[in-house]
């Protein structure tokens, strides 16, 4: 079982990095498998992150 799977369908903040740049994106975690994380933002934008670039996934609610 993927440890991130408990966060699927939950509102989260994804903290990611590309080189020296760090970014925070908020949305609903839709998928996390195969080395990818998919996040659906409130504005309808879907973002994909490679798990290597994800530093932290923080849920808004206590699990």
Long-range contacts (C-beta under 8 A, 24 or more apart in sequence): 2-32, 2-33, 4-29, 4-32, 4-37, 4-57, 5-32, 5-33, 6-63, 7-32, 7-57, 7-59, 7-63, 8-32, 10-59, 10-60, 10-61, 10-63, 11-59, 11-60, 11-61, 12-39, 12-57, 12-58, 12-59, 12-60, 13-56, 13-57, 13-58, 13-60, 14-39, 14-47, 14-49, 14-54, 14-56, 14-57, 15-54, 15-55, 15-56, 15-57, 15-58, 16-49, 16-53, 16-54, 16-55, 17-53, 17-55, 18-53, 22-55, 29-57
